Amino acid sequence: MAKTVVPSDGAAETFEHAFNRAVLQSERLRLSVVILMLLAIMLRWLFVWLFMPGVLAGQLGGALNLAALGILGLVALVYELAVLGRVFLALRRDWPIPRVLRFVNALVEISVPSLAVIVGPEVTSPAYALDMPPVWGYFLFLILATLRLDFWLCLFTGVIAGLEYAALAVYYLGQPQTGPIDPLLVAPIQHGTRVLLLFLCGLLAGIVSLQIRHQFMRTLRSVEEQNRIVGMFGQHVSPAVVQRLLSQDVELGGEVRHVCVMFLDIEGFTTFSESRRPEEVVVYLNALFSVMIDSVNRHHGIVNKFLGDGFMAAFGAPISDASDCKNAVAASIEMLEQVAVMSAGGEIAPTRIRIGLHAGEAVTGNVGSPARKEYTIIGDVVNLASRLEQLNKQFGSRLMVSETVVRRLGGLPEHATPHGAIQVKGREQPVEVYALA
């Protein structure tokens, strides 16, 4: 009976913040590539101008075109550097970049090839301007648009590229053509196909961008889930259990599970603490708890709650290996032995602990408010485990378990003492109990 996990506002805000940073990082990469591309083009033209001026004049029509293209390239480079600086600042200070500015940036960038066609080559016939290298700049910007991680920005870029190219085609094909010219170059279908291709490239770039965006989101959600599990259980369970939580599809929102619950209490703690300074009590508890918690962790349990001079632990939640009762009993016996050794060795003041174990179904999951949640275990199994711990006082035992635990052990352990059916406070039916220590 698992319940759906509804992320809190804080969790949603954290995810949104992480995703926005991922978008900015992707935009930073895209801008870096654009800047490198512009630098490469400008260096190529500079090389040709310095070492092959005749080729450049034949291609571009003279120094006037080179100067115009150089100025355009320099302006574009400065603009892209300024935008990149804005992205770096946004990343450093966690500033969002308004979406409208991203559309403005897309409009400016995709217009660079159009401006290059206008100010660049002087050709023998106007239609040849539509077949010069700057036209292919549209496709370079469309390919890089996928890194914007925004479908509508990519589609917008493709539509603007198509419209601008269509406007250039109408203008240049409307001019008188001079000299011999390839008939295909002035055929409307040729340029109409290019316009359609630019539209489709924008659409395809948007689809690819969506796929990259979804991959980013899956990765971020995976990291968020890992951080949530580690944050919830990392200080309460062993590293091995944390790794199992991360590797399994575990429902943490609320579910019914079969668990073995342990209640542990330090005998005579009130009297002990009355005669000692608070800092001595803390040192004592830390020394004692560190050993006992390690035992719980080693046997695949979690310490769910600290109860002043004791704690509640669970075996079987949030994951189970079908040996929960065996693990709980093994951890209990180990703790009893360790406390006895520490007491005898003078590591701690003489100490006795009492433990109660009961197994059954319980509701496990997050309880609390959006501001503060805690993984908890609720059910009659918890109440009875607490009562069994208290029964140790009545029988002078140290480890009391229910019949359910004994059945799951596969038989009565050696040195177990049956106490028969006991009427437990708060329950109508008697409970068969056994002292294991």
C-alpha positions in Angstrom: 0.0 0.0 0.0 2.6 2.5 -1.1 1.7 6.1 -1.3 2.9 8.5 -3.9 5.7 10.8 -2.8 4.7 14.4 -3.2 7.8 16.6 -3.2 7.7 19.5 -0.8 8.0 23.1 -1.9 11.5 23.2 -0.6 12.5 20.1 -2.6 10.8 21.4 -5.8 12.6 24.7 -5.3 15.9 22.9 -4.8 15.4 20.9 -8.0 14.4 24.0 -10.0 17.5 25.8 -8.8 19.7 22.8 -9.8 18.1 22.6 -13.2 18.4 26.3 -13.8 22.1 26.0 -13.1 22.4 23.1 -15.5 20.7 25.2 -18.2 23.1 28.0 -17.5 26.1 25.7 -17.7 24.9 24.3 -21.0 24.4 27.9 -22.3 28.0 28.7 -21.2 29.2 25.7 -23.2 27.2 26.9 -26.3 28.5 30.4 -26.1 32.1 29.2 -25.7 31.7 27.1 -28.9 30.2 30.1 -30.7 33.1 32.3 -29.6 35.7 29.7 -30.7 33.9 29.4 -34.1 33.9 33.2 -34.6 37.6 33.3 -33.7 38.4 30.5 -36.1 36.6 32.3 -39.0 38.3 35.6 -38.3 41.7 34.0 -38.0 41.2 32.2 -41.3 40.3 35.4 -43.1 43.2 37.2 -41.5 45.6 34.4 -42.7 44.2 34.6 -46.2 44.4 38.4 -46.2 48.0 38.4 -45.1 49.4 35.5 -47.2 46.9 35.0 -50.0 45.4 38.5 -50.8 44.7 37.6 -54.4 42.4 34.7 -53.4 40.6 36.9 -50.9 40.0 39.6 -53.5 38.7 37.1 -56.0 36.3 35.6 -53.4 35.1 38.7 -51.6 35.5 41.5 -54.1 38.1 43.6 -52.3 39.2 45.3 -49.1 35.9 47.1 -48.5 34.1 43.7 -48.0 36.9 42.5 -45.8 36.7 45.5 -43.6 32.9 45.2 -43.3 33.0 41.5 -42.5 35.9 42.1 -40.0 33.9 44.8 -38.2 30.8 42.5 -38.2 32.9 39.6 -36.8 34.5 41.8 -34.2 31.1 43.2 -33.0 29.6 39.7 -32.9 32.6 38.4 -30.9 32.4 41.3 -28.4 28.6 40.7 -28.1 29.1 36.9 -27.5 31.8 37.6 -24.9 29.5 40.0 -23.1 26.7 37.4 -23.0 29.2 34.8 -21.8 30.2 37.2 -19.0 26.6 37.6 -18.1 26.1 33.9 -17.9 29.2 33.5 -15.7 27.9 36.2 -13.4 24.5 34.5 -13.2 26.1 31.2 -12.3 28.3 32.8 -9.6 25.5 34.8 -8.0 22.6 32.4 -8.7 20.8 34.9 -10.9 18.2 33.7 -13.3 18.3 35.0 -16.9 14.9 36.2 -18.0 13.5 34.0 -20.8 12.8 37.1 -23.0 16.5 37.9 -23.0 17.2 34.4 -24.3 14.9 34.9 -27.2 16.5 38.3 -27.9 19.9 36.6 -27.9 18.7 33.9 -30.3 17.4 36.6 -32.6 20.7 38.5 -32.6 22.8 35.5 -33.1 20.8 34.0 -36.0 20.9 37.4 -37.7 24.7 37.4 -37.9 24.7 35.2 -41.1 22.1 37.4 -42.7 24.2 40.5 -42.0 27.3 38.7 -43.3 25.4 38.0 -46.6 24.4 41.7 -46.9 27.8 43.3 -46.1 30.1 40.6 -47.3 30.7 39.4 -50.8 30.5 41.4 -54.0 29.4 38.9 -56.6 29.1 38.9 -60.4 25.3 38.3 -60.1 23.1 39.1 -57.0 21.8 35.5 -56.8 25.3 34.2 -56.1 25.1 35.9 -52.7 22.7 33.3 -51.6 25.2 30.6 -52.3 28.1 32.1 -50.3 29.6 30.5 -47.1 27.9 32.9 -44.7 24.5 31.2 -45.5 25.7 28.0 -43.9 26.2 29.9 -40.7 22.4 29.5 -40.1 22.9 25.8 -39.7 25.9 26.1 -37.4 23.8 28.3 -35.0 20.9 25.9 -35.3 23.1 22.9 -34.4 24.4 24.8 -31.3 20.8 25.9 -30.4 20.3 22.3 -29.0 22.4 23.3 -26.1 19.9 25.9 -25.1 17.8 23.0 -23.6 14.6 24.8 -24.7 12.4 23.5 -27.5 10.7 26.8 -28.2 14.0 28.7 -28.4 15.3 26.2 -31.0 12.1 26.4 -33.0 12.1 30.2 -32.8 15.7 30.2 -34.1 14.8 28.0 -37.0 11.8 30.1 -37.9 13.8 33.3 -37.8 16.5 31.8 -39.9 14.0 30.7 -42.5 12.3 34.0 -42.6 15.5 36.0 -42.9 16.8 33.7 -45.6 13.5 34.0 -47.4 13.7 37.8 -47.2 17.3 37.7 -48.6 16.1 35.4 -51.4 13.3 37.7 -52.4 15.6 40.7 -52.4 18.5 39.2 -54.4 16.4 37.3 -56.8 14.4 40.4 -57.5 17.6 42.2 -58.6 18.7 42.1 -62.3 21.0 39.2 -62.8 24.2 39.7 -64.8 26.2 37.3 -66.8 25.7 33.5 -67.2 24.1 32.0 -64.1 23.0 28.5 -63.1 19.2 28.3 -63.6 18.8 26.3 -60.4 20.2 29.2 -58.4 17.4 31.5 -59.4 14.7 28.8 -59.2 12.2 29.6 -56.4 11.9 25.9 -55.5 15.6 25.9 -54.7 15.3 28.6 -52.1 11.9 27.5 -50.9 13.5 24.2 -50.1 16.2 25.9 -48.1 13.6 27.9 -46.1 11.7 24.7 -45.3 15.0 23.0 -44.4 15.8 25.8 -41.9 12.3 25.5 -40.4 12.8 21.7 -40.1 16.3 22.1 -38.6 14.8 24.4 -35.9 12.2 21.8 -35.2 14.7 18.9 -35.1 17.0 21.0 -32.9 14.1 21.6 -30.5 13.4 17.8 -30.4 17.0 17.0 -29.7 17.1 19.8 -27.1 14.1 18.3 -25.4 15.9 14.9 -25.2 19.0 16.5 -23.7 16.8 18.5 -21.3 15.0 15.3 -20.2 18.3 13.6 -19.7 19.5 16.5 -17.6 16.3 16.3 -15.6 16.6 12.5 -15.1 20.2 13.0 -13.9 19.2 15.8 -11.5 16.3 13.9 -10.1 18.5 10.8 -9.6 21.1 13.0 -7.7 18.3 14.6 -5.8 16.9 11.2 -4.8 20.3 10.0 -3.7 20.8 13.2 -1.6 17.4 12.8 -0.1 18.0 9.2 0.9 21.5 10.0 2.2 20.1 13.0 4.1 17.3 10.9 5.6 19.3 7.8 6.5 23.0 8.6 6.1 23.5 9.2 9.8 21.3 6.4 11.0 22.4 3.4 8.9 25.5 1.7 7.7 27.1 2.7 4.4 26.1 -0.7 3.0 22.5 0.0 3.8 22.7 3.4 2.2 24.2 1.9 -1.0 21.3 -0.7 -1.1 18.8 2.2 -0.7 20.5 4.0 -3.6 20.5 0.9 -5.8 16.9 -0.2 -5.2 13.6 1.3 -6.1 12.5 2.0 -2.5 9.3 3.7 -1.7 9.8 6.2 1.0 6.5 8.0 0.9 4.5 5.6 3.1 4.0 1.8 2.9 3.1 -1.2 4.9 6.1 -3.4 5.7 7.0 -6.3 8.0 9.5 -5.1 10.4 11.2 -6.1 13.7 11.3 -3.3 16.1 13.8 -2.9 18.9 13.4 -0.8 22.0 16.5 -0.3 24.1 16.8 1.4 27.5 19.7 2.0 30.0 18.8 0.6 33.4 19.1 3.1 36.2 20.1 6.0 34.0 18.0 8.6 36.0 19.9 7.7 39.2 23.2 7.7 37.3 22.7 11.2 35.7 21.6 12.8 39.0 25.0 12.5 40.5 27.0 13.6 37.5 27.7 16.8 35.6 25.8 17.1 32.2 29.0 16.9 30.2 29.9 13.6 31.9 26.5 12.2 31.0 27.0 13.2 27.4 30.4 11.6 27.2 29.0 8.4 28.8 26.0 8.3 26.3 28.2 9.0 23.3 30.6 6.2 24.3 27.7 3.8 24.9 25.6 4.7 21.9 28.5 4.7 19.4 29.1 1.0 20.2 25.4 0.0 20.1 24.6 2.0 17.0 27.5 0.3 15.2 25.9 -3.1 16.2 22.6 -2.0 14.7 24.3 -0.9 11.5 26.3 -4.0 11.1 23.1 -6.1 11.3 21.3 -4.0 8.6 19.0 -2.0 11.0 18.4 1.7 11.4 18.2 3.7 14.6 14.9 5.5 14.1 14.6 7.6 17.3 16.7 8.5 20.3 14.7 8.4 23.5 17.0 10.1 25.9 18.6 7.1 27.6 17.7 4.7 24.9 16.6 4.4 21.3 14.2 2.7 18.9 15.6 0.8 16.0 14.0 -1.1 13.1 15.1 -4.0 11.0 13.3 -4.5 7.7 12.6 -0.9 6.9 13.2 0.8 4.6 14.7 -2.4 3.1 14.5 -6.0 4.1 16.6 -9.1 3.5 14.1 -11.6 5.0 16.3 -12.0 8.0 15.1 -9.1 10.0 14.3 -10.9 13.2 17.6 -12.9 13.1 19.5 -9.6 12.5 17.7 -7.9 15.4 18.4 -10.7 17.9 22.0 -11.0 16.8 22.4 -7.2 17.2 20.8 -7.3 20.6 23.0 -10.1 21.9 26.1 -8.4 20.5 25.2 -5.2 22.3 24.6 -6.9 25.6 28.0 -8.6 25.3 29.8 -5.3 24.3 28.2 -3.4 27.2 29.3 -6.1 29.6 32.9 -5.9 28.3 33.0 -2.1 28.5 31.6 -2.1 32.0 34.1 -4.8 33.2 37.0 -3.0 31.5 36.2 0.4 33.1 35.5 2.1 29.8 32.1 3.2 31.1 30.4 3.1 34.4 28.8 -0.2 35.3 25.9 -0.4 33.0 23.0 -2.8 32.2 20.7 -2.3 29.2 17.2 -3.8 28.5 16.0 -4.6 25.1 12.5 -5.6 23.8 11.9 -7.0 20.3 8.6 -7.6 18.4 7.9 -8.2 14.8 4.9 -7.4 12.7 3.4 -5.1 10.1 3.8 -1.3 10.4 3.3 1.7 8.3 6.7 3.2 7.4 7.4 6.5 5.7 7.7 10.3 6.0 5.7 12.0 8.6 5.7 15.7 9.3 5.2 19.0 7.5 6.7 20.4 4.3 9.2 22.3 6.6 10.2 19.3 8.7 9.8 15.6 8.0 11.1 12.4 9.6 11.2 8.8 8.5 9.1 7.0 11.1 7.5 3.6 11.8 3.9 3.5 13.1 1.8 0.6 14.3 1.0 -1.8 17.1 4.4 -3.6 16.6 6.1 -0.4 17.9 3.9 -0.2 21.0 4.4 -3.9 21.9 8.1 -3.8 21.4 8.2 -0.9 23.9 6.1 -2.9 26.4 8.4 -5.9 26.0 11.4 -3.8 26.9 9.6 -2.8 30.1 8.7 -6.4 30.9 12.5 -7.0 31.5 12.0 -5.2 34.8 9.4 -7.7 35.9 11.4 -10.8 35.1 15.0 -9.4 35.7 15.9 -10.2 32.1 17.8 -8.1 29.6 16.4 -9.3 26.2 12.6 -10.0 25.9 11.1 -11.0 22.6 7.6 -12.0 21.4 6.5 -15.3 20.1 6.4 -13.8 16.6 10.2 -13.1 16.8 10.8 -16.7 18.0 8.8 -18.2 15.1 10.8 -16.2 12.6 14.1 -17.4 14.2 13.1 -20.9 13.1 13.0 -22.3 16.7 13.6 -21.4 20.3 17.3 -20.4 20.8 19.4 -22.0 23.5 19.1 -20.5 27.0 15.8 -19.0 26.1 13.3 -18.8 29.0 9.6 -19.0 28.1 7.4 -16.9 30.3 4.1 -18.0 28.8 1.2 -15.7 27.9 1.6 -12.4 29.6 -1.1 -9.7 29.8 0.6 -6.6 28.4 -0.6 -3.2 29.3 -2.8 -1.7 26.6 -3.6 -5.1 24.9 -6.7 -7.3 25.3 -5.0 -10.5 24.3 -2.1 -12.0 26.3 1.2 -12.2 24.5 3.6 -15.2 24.6 7.0 -13.8 25.6 10.5 -15.3 25.9 13.6 -14.0 27.6 16.7 -14.6 25.5 19.2 -13.1 28.0 
